[in-house]
Amino acid sequence: MPIYEYECVSCNHRFELKQGFDAETTQPCILCQSVSRRKFHAPTVIYKGTGFYTTDYARKDQPNYDSGSHSNEPADKDTTPAVGKETSSKDVAKEVVKEVTKETNKEA
């Protein structure tokens, strides 16, 4: 049997009752015996699989981890390290600074 939440109309006290599906939607308050009404809550929704906007039409440049296909290709070819050459994040940052400096000098 499901548990329903009720709220009293007069004293605003909230309480839960374990009732069947066919139970009345109004019950007496357990504190003041006034009328209380059943509260409704939004259900939890989890988007899994295909057929939803978040899984089918979301941005294509981000990897979709739900489908199981992981792309190892980098988004920008300019930051791709050469084959056989090891680079660290510091090296990549230095290259970015160099590129920005070159563009700034060209504009000046």
C-alpha positions in Angstrom: 0.0 0.0 0.0 1.3 3.5 -0.8 2.0 6.2 1.7 0.2 9.5 1.0 1.1 12.9 2.4 -1.7 15.1 3.7 -1.9 18.8 4.7 -4.5 20.2 7.1 -6.5 23.1 5.7 -6.8 24.9 9.0 -3.5 24.3 10.9 -1.3 23.5 7.9 0.0 20.4 9.7 1.5 17.8 7.3 1.3 14.1 8.0 1.5 10.8 6.2 -1.0 7.9 6.0 -0.5 4.4 4.6 -3.7 3.8 2.5 -5.0 1.9 -0.4 -5.4 3.3 -3.9 -9.1 3.7 -3.5 -8.9 5.8 -0.2 -10.6 9.2 0.0 -8.5 12.2 -0.9 -9.6 14.1 2.2 -8.9 12.8 5.7 -9.3 14.4 9.2 -6.2 16.0 10.6 -4.5 14.0 13.3 -4.0 17.1 15.5 -7.2 19.3 15.1 -9.6 16.9 13.3 -10.2 19.4 10.6 -10.2 18.6 6.9 -6.9 17.8 5.3 -6.1 17.2 1.6 -3.8 14.9 -0.1 -0.6 16.5 -1.5 0.8 15.6 -4.9 4.5 15.5 -5.7 6.3 15.4 -9.0 7.7 12.0 -9.8 11.4 11.4 -10.3 12.4 11.1 -14.0 15.6 9.6 -15.2 16.4 9.9 -18.9 18.1 6.7 -20.1 18.4 5.3 -23.5 17.2 6.8 -26.7 14.0 8.8 -27.4 14.7 11.8 -25.2 16.0 15.2 -26.2 18.8 15.0 -23.7 20.1 11.8 -25.2 19.2 12.2 -28.9 19.5 15.9 -29.7 21.9 17.3 -27.1 25.1 19.0 -28.2 27.0 16.6 -30.5 30.5 17.9 -29.5 30.2 16.4 -26.1 30.7 12.7 -25.7 27.6 10.6 -24.9 28.5 8.3 -22.1 25.2 6.5 -22.1 25.6 5.1 -25.6 28.9 3.4 -24.8 30.7 5.0 -27.7 33.6 7.1 -26.4 35.4 9.3 -28.8 39.1 9.7 -28.2 39.5 12.4 -30.8 40.3 15.9 -29.4 37.9 18.7 -30.2 40.6 21.1 -31.5 43.4 19.9 -33.8 45.7 22.8 -32.9 46.3 21.3 -29.4 46.8 17.8 -30.7 50.3 16.6 -29.7 52.5 15.1 -32.4 52.8 11.4 -32.7 55.5 10.1 -30.4 55.9 13.4 -28.6 54.9 13.6 -25.0 53.3 16.8 -23.8 52.2 18.0 -20.4 49.5 20.5 -19.6 52.2 23.1 -19.1 53.5 22.5 -22.6 49.9 22.9 -24.0 49.4 26.1 -21.9 52.7 27.5 -23.3 51.5 26.8 -26.9 48.2 28.5 -26.2 50.0 31.6 -24.8 52.3 31.7 -27.9 49.3 31.5 -30.2 47.5 34.3 -28.3 50.6 36.4 -28.3 51.1 35.9 -32.1 47.5 37.0 -32.8 47.8 40.0 -30.5 51.0 41.1 -32.3 49.3 40.7 -35.7 46.5 43.0 -34.7 48.8 45.7 -33.3 
